Amino acid sequence: MNVHSESSASQPIRIGIIGVGAVSDYHHVPGIRIDPRAELVAACDENEVLLEQRKSDWGIEKTTTDYETLCADPDIDAIIIATPNFTHKDMAIAAARHGKHIMCEKPLGLSGDEVHEMRNAAVAAGVVHMTAFTYRFAPSMRYIHHLVTSGAIGAPRHFRSQRFLDWPETSWGWRQYKKTAGAGDLFDMTIHRIDFAMDLMGKIDKLCGSVAQFCSREETTSGESCPPSDVDDWSALIGVFQNGGVGVWEGTTVAKGYNFNGFGHELAEINGSAGTVRYHLHEPNKIWIGKTGQDVDAIDVPEEYLKPSGSPRDVTQGKPADVFRYDLIWEFCSAITEGRDAMPSFDHGLNAQIIADAVLESNTSGSWINVQHRLV
Ligand SMILES: NC(=O)c1ccc[n+]([C@@H]2O[C@H](COP(=O)([O-])OP(=O)(O)OC[C@H]3O[C@@H](n4cnc5c(N)ncnc54)[C@H](O)[C@@H]3O)[C@@H](O)[C@H]2O)c1
């Protein structure tokens, strides 16, 4: 692995972003701004108008519409890939070829085969590779991880995840086509929940999955017609973990009445042999906990779990459900400066992709799928 060498430890990690759309503006650039080890030096996007706007909003000098140029730039140490899903593979392989550390948005690719190629390229290049699985960084999730792995709720038995959004039925742009997104709710939303379930419970052995589409989305928000969507807007799976526990996941983007200021509803919960712990995305500084015979009730997440150790983020600032997303950059830069693997890495992105692919396979075949020999 190329460590950000000690001689350069006082030098910033020079970051280039490919894809200057929503997620870069909302998560990654604010994360770079608060990390004294990081400097945003360049950006790439094929949309020249947006690129110009970001250039002045973000205060960067170098911009390009060609990702190869950005990847080849000797004055860049690390690259964030935040473009539509179908573009990730070639960009990650180019970044690895040029020896850049890589954080790539989820889903890493359109299929496990693509993601294998990306992972192998990053491993061969010896660079830090990270998958942007955001919700692992919620304070509540960090504390629940500690409680579950330290045995505080006994043996984990049932995992449960619900992600219900009430989104408009107009076009989702690139997100609504297999060619550009791979799948709908499954790759956009449920894949995060597959990842954090395996982080809490261990690997999945077998699963049974289903997807469905209720909205064809043939009109844009401005009323123009567009080709109909060919991806799911509801996804679900039942899984059996290697530890003997079981899991149930359900996600939808068309749950009417679940608007909640546009944030929808999210619950994730584990019932263990001695207690239950629950997370709600929109109150990430609390968890809900109950031991045998008690009623599950809210408690505050202890101070030390509100952010990663050493992070300069002021936990009293900003909306709690937004600001933990900045901690991804802290982890990425920490892995680079400490010369260790990032968490979650491309391995975790690959495993989640393999599970999501198996959900589609199960939906087509109507049968359970054994996945234990497919995971890395
Ligand atoms: N981790 C999370 O919580 C989270 C949240 C939102 C989005 N995402 C992921 O981030 C990625 C981007 O999503 P978004 O919502 O920011 O999308 P977006 O459509 O807002 O932005 C994507 C940008 O990529 C640019 N682009 C497309 N093809 C390009 C190319 N070949 N070269 C350069 N630029 C190109 C587009 O012009 C656009 O500006 C997706 O993979 C999505 O799944 C993750």
The ligand as an ORCA input file, in Angstrom:
! r2SCAN-3c Opt
* xyz 0 1
  N     -23.437      7.331     -0.051
  C     -24.623      7.913     -0.141
  O     -25.346      8.057      0.841
  C     -25.071      8.450     -1.480
  C     -26.022      9.466     -1.585
  C     -26.350      9.955     -2.859
  C     -25.739      9.407     -3.988
  N     -24.833      8.390     -3.852
  C     -24.157      7.822     -5.029
  O     -23.299      8.827     -5.588
  C     -23.241      8.709     -7.008
  C     -23.678     10.053     -7.614
  O     -24.984     10.371     -7.171
  P     -25.529     11.880     -7.176
  O     -26.841     11.850     -6.475
  O     -24.481     12.823     -6.731
  O     -25.791     12.039     -8.754
  P     -25.894     13.380     -9.600
  O     -26.633     12.983    -10.850
  O     -26.401     14.501     -8.757
  O     -24.356     13.724     -9.940
  C     -23.589     12.912    -10.797
  C     -22.625     13.832    -11.562
  O     -21.757     12.997    -12.342
  C     -21.553     13.677    -13.590
  N     -21.105     12.700    -14.601
  C     -21.829     11.746    -15.229
  N     -21.041     11.032    -16.055
  C     -19.802     11.562    -15.970
  C     -18.559     11.266    -16.619
  N     -18.440     10.286    -17.503
  N     -17.477     12.038    -16.287
  C     -17.587     13.051    -15.410
  N     -18.753     13.369    -14.769
  C     -19.838     12.630    -15.057
  C     -22.903     14.308    -13.908
  O     -22.783     15.358    -14.854
  C     -23.337     14.789    -12.521
  O     -22.929     16.114    -12.265
  C     -24.135      7.533     -7.362
  O     -23.356      6.369     -7.477
  C     -25.083      7.403     -6.164
  O     -25.565      6.089     -5.964
  C     -24.503      7.930     -2.626
*
